[in-house]
Amino acid sequence: MDFLRTRTLAYLIGAVEFADNIRLNILDSLTTFEPRAASSWNNLEGKTCIITGGNAGIGLATATAVARHGGRVVLACRSLERGNKAAKAIGVEACEGNPEKVHEVEVRELDLGSLDSVRSFAKVFNSEHRRLDLLVCNAGIMAPPERIQTADGLEQQFQVNYLGHFLLAHELLTYQRKHFISPKNSNSRTRGRNQHKPAGSASDLACSSDDISTRVIFLSSMAHRAGNLDFTDLQLNRSYSGFQGYANSKLATLSAAKEFQRQFDRSSSTRRDVAVAVHPGLVDTVLARGWLTGADVMGSAAQRFVAPVAKLLAPWLLIQPERALESILYAATAPADLVAGQYVASGRTTRPARQACDTATAEKLWHVSCKLAKMQPSL
C-alpha cells in the first residue's frame, strides 16, 4: 500500500510539472527566455569541471555554459567519437561570446557500466595531480523495458545512474581531500537558512577563490519519490520494472549525496567540499523522449494509446536544456551553506521524499555500495 501511495504521488507530481512545463513553453514561444543570474557562471572561470555524459542533452548544455565562461571542461563519455564531436561543437558555440576565455575541451573515455572503467578514469585523472573544482554526475539511462545486467553483475540502471557515479566521486574526492588542503577553515554551519530562496540574486551566488574545495552535483529526479530501496533486492532480480529501476537509482543518488555531505561535515579537513542533488526538470532530451513515448509506467496496453499522444505533445511537456541549467547553476555556484547536502529543483532547494532523508538508510546504502564497488571508504 505504501509503495502504491508513493508511485501515485510521483505521478501526481509529474502531472503538475508537465502543466508547469506547458506554461513555461508557452511563455518561451511568446518572449525570449532570459536565464536568471546567468553571470554567475563567471564564478567558474579557470575552474576544472568534469561532466559525465557531457556529449548530449543536459550534460552538453552544462559543458557549453561552463566553457563559455572560462571553465576548463573535461567531458567523460562512453563514446570518444561522440565526445570529440561534442567538444568541437562546444568550442564553436563557446567562442561566440568571449573566445579569449575559452579553454580547449578535453574528452576522456568513461563507461559507467564498467567499474573497471570508472577506476581507470579516476586513476588517470588523479595521476595528473590536478585540482578538481566541479564534478557533475549527469550521465544516465532511463527505464529500459528489459532488465539488463552489467559485466559487474548489477542491474544496469543501478550501476550507470548511481553506483558508477558513487565510485567515481569517492575516488576523485579521496585524492582531492588528501592532496589539496585549504589554507583556511570555514566553520560556518548555517545551512538551512533561506533554503527556499530562489536562484538569481547576485549577492547570493558566489564561489570563494580562497577556498580549496570540490563541489559534486548528482543529477537525481522527481522520480525518486516513487523509489523504494529494498536492500533484499536492490538489483530487481525478483521483479523488474524499467520505471521502478530508474526511480530506485535516483533515490539512491539523492540519498548518497546527503551521505557524502555528512561524511564531509564529520571530517576535520579544512576543505569545504559540497555534495548536492539536483532535479533538472523534465527536459527535452533523447532520453526523456524515449521514456515518454515508450515507458512501462502505465503498462503496455495503456502505453500503446498514450505513446502517440505523448510524442505529439513532447515539445510542450518537456523543457529545453537551457532552462534546466538554472537548477544546475544554482547548485554549482550558490554559497555552500545554502546547498550543501540539499536537493535542488526549479532553481531552489526543496524537500525530497522521506526515505531520501533517512540517515540509517543512507548509511546502509553507503556500506552496501562500498561492498558492491569493492572499495574501502576513505574520505
LINJORA-V930104 format. One record per pair of residues at least 24 apart in sequence whose C-alpha atoms are under 8 Angstrom apart, sorted by the first residue. I is the first residue (numbers start at 0). J is the second residue. D is the distance in whole Angstrom. If there is no record, write none. Layout:
i: <I/I>
j: <J/J>
d: <D/D>
This chain:
i: <2/2/5/5/5/6/6/6/7/8/8/9/9/9/9/12/13/16/17/17/17/18/20/20/20/20/20/21/21/21/23/24/24/25/34/34/34/35/35/35/36/36/36/36/39/39/39/39/39/40/40/40/40/40/41/41/42/42/42/43/43/43/43/43/44/44/44/44/45/45/45/46/46/46/46/46/47/47/47/47/47/47/47/48/48/48/48/48/48/48/49/49/49/49/49/49/49/50/50/50/50/50/50/51/51/51/51/51/51/51/52/52/52/52/52/53/53/53/53/54/54/54/54/54/55/56/56/56/56/57/57/57/57/57/57/57/58/58/59/59/60/60/60/61/61/62/63/63/63/63/64/66/66/66/66/66/67/67/67/67/67/67/67/67/68/68/68/68/69/69/69/70/70/71/71/71/72/72/72/72/73/73/73/73/74/74/74/74/75/75/75/75/76/76/76/76/76/77/77/77/77/78/78/79/79/79/82/82/111/111/111/111/111/112/112/112/112/112/112/113/113/113/113/114/114/114/114/117/117/117/118/118/118/121/121/121/125/125/130/130/131/131/131/132/132/132/133/133/133/133/133/134/134/134/134/134/135/135/135/135/136/136/136/136/136/137/137/140/140/141/141/141/141/141/141/142/142/142/142/142/142/142/142/142/143/143/143/144/144/144/144/145/145/145/146/146/146/153/154/154/156/156/156/157/157/157/157/157/157/160/160/160/161/161/161/161/162/162/165/165/165/166/168/169/169/172/172/173/173/175/176/176/176/179/180/180/180/180/181/181/181/181/181/181/182/182/182/183/183/183/184/184/184/185/185/185/187/188/189/189/190/190/190/190/190/191/191/192/193/194/194/194/194/194/195/195/195/196/196/197/197/197/198/198/198/198/198/198/203/203/204/204/204/204/205/205/205/206/206/206/210/210/211/211/212/212/212/212/213/213/213/214/214/214/214/214/215/215/215/216/216/216/216/216/216/216/217/217/217/217/217/217/217/218/218/218/218/218/218/219/219/219/219/219/219/219/219/220/220/220/220/220/220/220/221/221/222/222/222/223/223/223/223/223/223/224/224/224/226/240/241/241/241/242/242/242/250/251/251/252/253/253/254/254/254/254/254/254/255/255/255/256/257/257/257/257/258/258/258/258/258/259/260/260/261/262/263/271/273/273/273/273/274/274/274/275/275/275/275/275/275/275/276/276/276/276/277/277/277/277/277/277/278/278/278/278/278/279/279/279/279/279/279/280/280/280/280/281/281/281/282/282/282/282/282/283/283/283/283/283/283/284/288>
j: <225/227/224/225/226/224/225/226/225/224/225/221/222/224/225/221/221/281/281/316/317/316/281/315/316/317/318/315/316/317/318/315/318/315/321/322/325/198/199/325/198/199/200/201/201/204/205/328/332/64/65/68/328/332/68/69/205/206/332/68/69/70/206/332/68/69/70/71/69/70/71/70/71/131/132/133/71/72/73/130/131/132/133/72/73/131/132/133/134/135/73/74/75/131/133/134/135/74/75/134/135/136/137/75/76/109/135/136/137/138/76/77/137/138/139/82/85/137/138/81/82/84/85/86/85/283/284/285/320/137/282/284/320/321/323/324/137/138/85/89/320/321/324/324/327/89/89/90/92/93/93/90/93/101/102/104/92/93/94/96/97/98/100/101/93/97/100/101/100/101/102/101/102/102/103/104/102/103/104/105/104/105/106/107/104/105/106/107/106/107/108/109/106/107/108/109/110/108/109/110/111/108/109/106/107/108/106/107/158/159/160/163/164/149/150/155/158/159/163/149/150/151/163/151/163/166/372/163/166/167/166/167/170/167/170/171/171/174/175/179/175/212/213/212/213/214/213/214/215/216/331/168/213/214/215/216/215/216/217/218/164/215/216/217/218/217/218/245/286/241/242/245/286/287/290/240/241/242/243/244/245/290/294/295/241/242/294/240/241/294/295/239/240/241/239/240/241/234/234/235/244/245/248/233/234/244/245/247/248/248/249/252/248/249/251/252/368/372/252/255/368/372/215/376/378/213/378/377/378/213/268/270/378/211/211/268/269/270/209/210/211/212/269/270/210/211/269/210/269/270/269/270/271/269/270/271/336/336/336/337/335/336/337/338/339/336/337/337/337/337/338/347/348/349/347/348/349/347/348/346/347/348/325/326/329/333/346/347/333/334/329/332/333/334/332/333/334/332/333/334/270/271/270/271/270/271/272/273/271/272/273/272/273/274/275/331/273/274/275/274/275/276/277/327/330/331/252/253/256/274/275/276/277/249/252/276/277/278/279/249/250/252/253/276/277/278/279/246/249/250/277/278/279/280/278/280/246/249/250/247/248/249/250/253/352/250/351/352/250/295/294/295/296/294/295/296/355/355/364/276/342/355/354/355/356/357/360/361/361/364/365/340/340/341/356/361/340/358/361/362/365/340/339/340/340/378/378/335/335/338/339/340/339/340/341/330/338/339/340/341/342/343/340/341/342/343/326/327/330/342/343/344/326/342/343/344/345/323/324/326/327/344/345/318/323/344/345/316/317/318/317/318/319/320/323/313/314/317/318/319/320/320/313>
d: <8/7/6/5/8/7/4/8/8/7/7/7/6/6/6/8/8/8/8/5/7/7/8/7/6/6/6/5/6/8/8/6/7/8/8/7/7/7/5/7/7/5/7/7/7/6/7/8/7/7/7/6/7/7/5/7/7/6/7/7/7/5/8/8/6/4/5/8/6/5/6/5/6/8/6/8/5/6/8/7/5/5/6/5/6/7/6/5/6/7/5/6/7/8/6/5/6/5/6/6/5/6/7/5/6/8/6/6/5/5/5/7/6/4/7/7/8/8/7/6/5/8/5/7/7/8/5/7/7/8/8/8/5/8/7/8/6/7/7/8/6/7/7/7/8/7/5/8/7/6/7/8/6/6/7/8/8/4/7/7/7/8/7/6/8/8/7/7/5/5/7/7/7/6/7/7/8/8/5/6/6/5/6/7/7/6/5/6/6/5/6/5/7/6/5/5/7/6/5/5/8/7/8/7/7/6/6/8/7/5/8/5/7/6/8/7/6/5/7/7/7/7/8/7/6/8/7/7/7/6/8/7/8/7/6/6/7/7/7/7/7/8/6/6/4/6/6/5/6/8/7/8/7/6/5/6/6/5/6/8/6/7/6/5/6/7/5/8/7/7/8/6/6/8/7/8/4/5/8/7/6/7/7/8/5/8/8/7/5/7/7/8/8/7/6/8/7/6/5/7/6/6/6/8/7/7/8/7/5/6/7/8/6/7/7/5/7/7/8/7/8/7/7/8/7/7/7/6/5/8/8/7/7/7/7/8/7/6/8/6/5/7/6/5/7/8/7/7/6/8/5/7/8/7/8/7/7/7/6/8/8/4/5/7/7/7/7/7/7/6/8/7/6/7/6/5/6/6/7/6/5/8/8/8/6/8/5/6/6/7/7/6/4/6/6/6/6/6/7/7/7/7/6/7/6/5/5/8/8/5/7/6/5/6/8/7/6/5/6/6/5/6/7/8/7/7/7/7/7/8/6/5/6/8/8/6/5/6/7/5/7/6/6/6/5/5/8/8/6/8/7/5/7/7/6/8/5/7/8/6/8/5/4/8/7/7/7/5/6/7/7/7/8/7/6/6/6/8/8/8/7/6/8/5/7/8/8/5/6/8/7/6/5/7/8/8/8/8/6/7/7/8/7/5/8/7/8/8/7/8/5/7/6/6/8/7/6/6/5/5/6/7/7/6/5/6/7/7/7/6/5/6/7/8/6/5/8/5/7/6/7/6/7/7/6/7/7/8/5/6/5/5/6/6/7/8/7/5/6/5/7/8/7>
